[in-house]
Amino acid sequence: MNIETILLAVDLSEKPEVISERVFSRLNCKDARLYIIHVIQDISRVSLYSDAYALWEQYRDRACKDTIIRLNEYMKALEGQFSDIQPLVEVGDPAGIITEKADKLNADLIVVGNHCRQGIDHLLHRNVAEKVMRLARREVISFYIC
């Protein structure tokens, strides 16, 4: 498979060196363009009072700015492994945004981390990686973050 465009979805708990070692070292993707995306889960405006939603908007805007800074650190750690690296920050449903962005970018591959949760912890926390694998119309590689 010729990989030209990769969408790497991160929740910022992953270390870029680990991703590089576990995933990218096994792929021939030196000439590929890499997009690193982080999706901030949005909160429904209906579920909060207007004052509380205004606070959420302030937090969300600050989180977007902080996320760009963190994604730039990822880019530095992965420098030289790809022809081009671009950071993306989105707000919304993570799995939906990731799969939509992959389609829009015509990504050849989606790479997403999967937390090692079991039992009740697995039921209580949304598993974005599993949902991406179900929704994606593209190849997906999932790696475990334990």
Secondary structure, DSSP 8 states (H G I E B T S, - for coil): ----EEEEE--S-S-HHHHHHHTGGGS--TT-EEEEEEEEE---GGGS-HHHHHHHHHHHHHHHHHHHHHHHHHHHHHTTSSSEEEEEEEEE-HHHHHHHHHHHHT-SEEEEEEE---HHHHHHS--HHHHHHHH-SSEEEEEEE-
